[in-house]
Structures are given as C-alpha cells and as structure tokens.
C-alpha cells in the first residue's frame, strides 16, 4: 500500500502529461502510486501514459465527464492514506512529497496540506505569489485563517495540495457538473471543518500554457453563485461554522461573487447578469469594495471594448 496516491486527471493533455509524470518520478520520496484518470481524451495522452510501463502507474479510462468526476474516480481507486492532486499540465519540484510528509508528521490534525507555488505565465515569466495573513518565509504551520488568506492569492491550489483520504470521505468528493470553482469548493468544505497546514517553500509550478476552454462562464447565467458560496450559506444555516471566523468567511464569499460577476461581464459578455450579481455582494474591506465598484462601473462600458482591454493583459 502506497503512502501517497497521486491523482492526475487527463483530458487532451498529450503535450504536457510526460512533463507532469516525470516531475513525480523525480520526487525525493518514493512511497507513492500514480493514478491517471483518462477522461475521454481524443489525443495520444493515454498512450503516452501507458508507454511508461511502470508498475507505480495505473491508467483508468472513462467517458468524458469533467475534471471533478475524473478526480473522484481516482480517489475511489486510491490505496494510499493521503491523496496528492496534480493536474496534467503542472509539475512538482522534487521536494514536494518530502515537504508534505513533514507537514503531515508535524500537524496530523490538519484536513489538508499545501505548499507555496510559482506561476509560469504564457509569456514565460515566472511569478511567485505573495500570500495574505501568512507569516513570511521560511515558515510552516497551521494557517491562522484559511478564509482570510484566501481573500488574496489562494494559498491552497490544486496541484500543491494533499488531503487525507479519511477527510475526503468525510466532506465528500469534488462537485459534479460544476465547470468552475470545483476545487475552491472542496478546499472550503475542508476548511469549514479542519485546520489547514501550509509551508512557504515553493514546491509546485502552475504552468499557464494551456488556456482553459471557453464557455464555463455561461454556467453562472443560470447558477449565479460560486459553488462554495452555496456550500457556505448552507453551513451557516445549519450552524456548522463555529470553527471559523465568520467575518473572514463572509469576505471570502464576497470575493468569489465579485469574480463571478467579472466572468459574466468580461468572458460571458452579459453586463446585466454581472450587474445583478455584483449588486448583491457586500464586501467589508476597502480592497474588495474597490474591486466590486470598479467591475460594476465596467458593466456600463461596451463589452467589445472590455474584451479588447482584458485580452491584452498577461
């Protein structure tokens, strides 16, 4: 039985999957299995995986059902105590599993273990995010407030996060039928119940060289709430938020809704839908108030102009 089960959802990422798998094989800690879930790929990605011929890799094939269903299939097949997520176009530093293992030993009560990450932009620039409400590096520990930190750059990001299998069994898998924000919903559900352990060492790389397919923003035209906003509202109604700071939670929810309004406006080209969503948000901090009203003002600009402006941003 492996200690870590590495779950990699695969859908038409033949150009990237070898790079991702190689980063796992370069880990300085080797007690893992790799479960690649082919979500109905139409390219040669599954063949590239099968070509490794390594007993540590299992390839599961399923009809195209979305990334949440693919991750959930991998979780169901996992034999490890801890599930480490890695997207097929991202990579780990060789130290990732070793650092996560150290966090697990020091903070066994945590519901998730995450490390800092870097972002490689499409123009090749490497950016290392600065996180809110987290001590400066070098530091490792329990996040003082996940929701306060997540108001800024998310400290918990899929390809740099590992979760105990028993926690997933408790909170449930990734939501099916959600094209955007399914990972934030998972981390939020965990943070409502458990502390989150974090290390400031940069151990993973998010590579933005494969644009997401369009059309996800249209989901919000009929479901004008971020998935975790619905989850949080239900938890508040059930009085299941005693372990978190409600002020931080509400502000995080406002951030998610402002992002939904932006998607409806800039990507979806629907100013009316964006305006309706934004007017319902109630941010408390000046930073989010500024973001809300700036986006709200933009709902009165020509959509074609906004698309032209934002398409030039890196």
C-alpha positions in Angstrom: 0.0 0.0 0.0 1.4 3.4 -1.0 1.5 6.3 1.5 0.6 8.8 -1.2 -1.9 8.3 -4.1 -1.1 10.9 -6.8 -4.3 11.6 -8.8 -3.8 13.1 -12.3 -6.9 13.8 -14.3 -6.1 13.7 -18.0 -8.1 15.2 -20.9 -6.3 16.1 -24.2 -3.1 16.9 -22.5 -0.7 14.8 -24.6 1.7 17.7 -24.9 2.1 18.0 -21.1 1.5 14.7 -19.4 5.0 13.4 -19.7 6.4 16.5 -18.1 3.9 16.1 -15.2 4.7 12.4 -14.7 8.4 13.0 -14.9 8.1 15.5 -12.0 6.5 12.8 -9.9 9.3 10.3 -10.7 11.9 12.9 -9.6 10.5 13.1 -6.1 13.0 12.6 -3.3 10.4 10.5 -1.5 9.2 7.4 -3.3 6.3 5.8 -1.4 3.6 6.7 -3.9 1.3 5.3 -6.5 0.2 7.3 -9.6 -3.4 7.1 -10.8 -4.0 8.8 -14.1 -7.7 9.1 -15.0 -8.2 9.5 -18.7 -11.5 11.5 -19.0 -12.3 10.5 -22.6 -9.2 12.0 -24.3 -9.2 12.2 -28.1 -5.4 12.7 -28.4 -2.4 10.5 -27.6 -2.2 11.3 -23.9 -3.3 7.9 -22.6 -0.9 6.1 -24.9 1.9 8.3 -23.5 1.0 7.2 -20.0 0.8 3.5 -20.9 4.2 3.8 -22.6 5.9 4.3 -19.3 5.3 0.6 -18.4 5.9 1.5 -14.7 4.1 -0.6 -12.1 3.5 2.5 -10.0 1.2 4.0 -12.7 -2.4 2.9 -13.0 -4.4 4.2 -16.0 -8.1 4.4 -15.6 -10.3 5.2 -18.6 -13.8 6.7 -18.5 -16.2 8.6 -20.8 -15.7 12.4 -20.7 -17.4 13.5 -17.5 -15.4 16.5 -16.4 -12.4 17.1 -14.1 -14.4 16.6 -10.9 -15.6 13.2 -12.0 -12.1 12.3 -13.0 -10.6 13.2 -9.7 -13.4 11.4 -7.8 -12.7 8.2 -9.9 -9.0 8.5 -8.9 -9.9 8.9 -5.3 -12.1 5.8 -5.3 -9.2 3.8 -6.8 -6.6 5.2 -4.3 -4.9 2.8 -1.9 -2.8 5.5 -0.1 -3.6 7.2 3.2 -3.1 10.6 1.5 -4.3 11.9 -1.9 -2.0 14.3 -3.7 -3.5 16.1 -6.6 -1.6 17.1 -9.7 -3.0 18.4 -13.0 -1.7 17.0 -16.2 -0.1 20.3 -17.3 1.5 21.2 -14.0 4.7 20.0 -12.3 6.1 19.4 -8.8 9.5 20.3 -7.5 11.5 17.2 -6.4 10.9 18.2 -2.8 7.1 18.3 -2.9 6.2 15.0 -1.3 9.0 15.3 1.2 7.8 18.7 2.4 4.2 17.5 2.6 5.3 14.4 4.5 7.0 16.7 7.0 3.8 18.7 7.4 1.8 15.5 8.0 4.1 14.4 10.7 4.0 17.8 12.5 0.3 18.5 12.0 -1.6 15.2 11.9 -4.8 17.0 12.8 -4.9 19.0 9.6 -7.5 18.4 6.9 -5.3 19.5 4.0 -1.6 20.1 3.4 -0.5 22.7 0.9 2.8 24.4 -0.2 3.6 27.6 -1.9 3.7 27.5 -5.7 5.0 29.5 -8.6 3.2 30.5 -11.8 4.7 30.4 -15.2 2.9 32.9 -17.4 2.2 32.3 -21.1 5.0 34.7 -22.0 7.5 32.7 -19.9 7.6 35.0 -16.9 7.8 33.2 -13.5 5.7 34.7 -10.7 5.8 33.8 -7.1 2.6 34.9 -5.4 2.6 36.8 -2.1 0.0 35.4 0.3 -2.1 37.3 2.8 -2.3 36.7 6.5 0.6 34.1 6.4 4.0 34.6 8.1 6.9 35.4 5.8 9.1 32.5 4.6 10.7 30.4 5.8 7.6 29.3 7.7 5.4 26.2 8.0 2.4 25.7 10.3 -1.4 25.9 10.6 -2.9 28.8 8.6 -4.2 31.3 11.2 -7.3 31.8 9.0 -7.7 30.0 5.7 -10.6 32.2 4.6 -8.7 35.4 5.4 -5.7 34.2 3.5 -7.8 33.1 0.5 -9.2 36.6 0.1 -5.9 37.3 -1.6 -3.9 34.9 -3.8 -5.3 31.4 -2.9 -2.7 29.6 -0.6 -4.4 26.3 -1.4 -4.1 25.4 -5.0 -4.9 22.0 -6.5 -1.5 20.9 -7.8 0.1 21.8 -4.5 -2.4 20.2 -2.2 -2.6 16.8 -0.4 -5.6 15.6 1.6 -6.0 12.6 3.9 -8.3 10.1 2.4 -10.5 10.0 5.5 -11.1 13.7 5.2 -12.4 13.3 1.7 -14.6 10.5 2.9 -16.0 12.9 5.5 -16.6 16.0 3.4 -17.3 14.3 0.1 -15.6 14.5 -3.3 -15.4 17.2 -5.9 -18.8 18.5 -7.0 -20.0 17.1 -10.3 -21.4 19.3 -13.0 -19.5 22.4 -11.8 -17.3 23.8 -14.6 -15.6 26.5 -12.5 -14.6 26.7 -8.8 -15.0 23.0 -8.0 -11.6 22.9 -6.4 -12.3 26.0 -4.2 -15.5 24.3 -3.1 -13.5 21.3 -1.9 -10.9 23.3 0.0 -13.6 25.5 1.5 -15.6 22.4 2.7 -12.4 21.1 4.3 -11.6 24.5 5.9 -15.0 24.7 7.5 -14.2 21.5 9.5 -10.4 21.2 9.8 -7.3 23.3 10.1 -5.1 23.7 7.0 -1.3 23.2 7.2 0.9 25.2 4.9 4.6 25.5 4.1 6.1 28.6 2.4 8.6 26.5 0.4 7.8 26.7 -3.3 7.2 23.1 -4.2 4.9 23.2 -7.3 4.6 25.0 -10.6 1.4 26.2 -12.2 2.1 26.4 -15.9 -0.4 28.7 -17.8 0.5 27.5 -21.2 -2.8 25.7 -21.9 -5.8 28.1 -21.9 -9.0 26.8 -20.3 -11.8 26.1 -22.8 -14.3 28.8 -23.1 -18.0 28.6 -22.1 -17.6 27.9 -18.4 -18.8 31.5 -17.5 -22.2 30.7 -19.0 -22.8 28.4 -16.0 -23.3 31.5 -13.9 -26.1 32.8 -16.0 -28.4 30.1 -14.6 -26.4 29.5 -11.4 -25.3 33.0 -10.3 -23.4 31.8 -7.3 -19.9 30.4 -6.9 -20.2 26.7 -5.8 -18.6 27.4 -2.4 -20.9 30.4 -1.7 -23.8 27.9 -1.8 -21.9 25.5 0.4 -21.1 28.2 2.9 -24.6 29.5 3.1 -25.9 26.0 3.8 -23.2 25.6 6.5 -24.2 28.9 8.1 -27.9 27.9 8.1 -27.0 24.6 9.8 -24.9 26.5 12.3 -21.8 24.5 11.2 -19.3 27.4 11.1 -18.3 27.6 14.8 -14.7 26.6 13.9 -14.2 29.6 11.6 -14.2 33.4 11.8 -17.5 34.4 10.2 -16.1 37.8 9.2 -13.4 36.2 7.2 -15.8 33.7 5.7 -18.3 36.4 4.5 -15.5 38.4 3.0 -14.2 35.4 1.1 -17.7 34.7 -0.2 -17.9 38.3 -1.4 -14.6 37.8 -3.2 -15.9 34.7 -5.0 -19.1 36.5 -6.1 -17.2 39.5 -7.4 -15.1 37.1 -9.5 -18.4 35.5 -10.8 -19.6 39.0 -11.8 -16.3 39.6 -13.6 -16.6 36.3 -15.5 -20.2 37.1 -16.6 -19.1 40.5 -17.8 -15.7 40.0 -19.5 -15.9 36.4 -20.6 -19.6 35.9 -20.9 -20.4 39.4 -22.3 -23.5 39.7 -20.2 -23.4 43.1 -18.3 -26.9 42.7 -16.9 -26.1 39.4 -15.3 -22.8 40.7 -14.0 -24.5 43.8 -12.6 -27.2 41.8 -10.8 -24.5 39.6 -9.2 -22.3 42.5 -8.1 -25.1 44.5 -6.6 -25.8 41.6 -4.2 -22.2 41.4 -2.8 -21.4 43.1 0.5 -17.6 43.3 0.9 -16.3 44.9 4.0 -12.6 45.6 3.1 -11.6 48.6 1.0 -9.7 46.3 -1.4 -12.8 44.3 -2.3 -15.1 47.3 -2.3 -12.8 48.9 -4.9 -12.8 45.7 -7.0 -16.6 45.4 -6.7 -17.3 49.0 -7.8 -14.7 49.0 -10.5 -16.3 46.0 -12.1 -19.7 47.4 -11.5 -18.8 50.6 -13.4 -17.4 48.5 -16.2 -20.8 46.9 -16.7 -21.8 50.2 -18.4 -18.9 50.0 -20.9 -19.2 48.4 -24.3 -18.4 44.7 -23.9 -16.3 44.7 -27.0 -14.0 47.3 -25.5 -13.6 45.4 -22.3 -12.8 42.2 -24.1 -10.1 44.0 -26.1 -8.6 45.6 -23.0 -8.5 42.4 -20.9 -7.3 40.2 -23.7 -4.1 42.2 -23.7 -3.4 41.6 -20.0 -0.9 38.8 -19.2 
